């Protein structure tokens, strides 16, 4: 089956060192709240990769090169010892 993806290559960071998930234990989700909405911080091997916030479409990802139909571009910073993803 040939599938067309909604995010063309221009929207994906291709220079990032990323290896695919091989085990469900490599994924962790931290649930919280943001401005009264449900927030999910998604970690892969303890690195923050994406943030989803209820009512925000799409969410943010460090693998997004620029804002697109499946993800907004984000960058991870460490603030007070915690990884935080900021939109660009």
C-alpha positions, 0 to 999 in steps of 0.5 A: 500500500502506498501512503501519502503523509500529511507532513512533507519532508520540508516539515521534518528535521532530517538532521536530528539524531533519532532512532525509532522506538523499539519497546513501549517502555521507551515512551513516557507521558507526563500528564498535567494542566496548562491554563485549565486544559489537559496537557501531555508531555511525551518523552522518548528515552527520557527526552522530551519530544512532543507536547499536546494540549487539549484544544490546541491543534496541532501539538508541538514536536522537536522533530518538526522543522517548521509549523505544519499540518501535523505538528508545530515546531518546538525546541527543548530548553532546560528550566530549573532542571526540567525539560520544557518545550517552547514553540518557535 
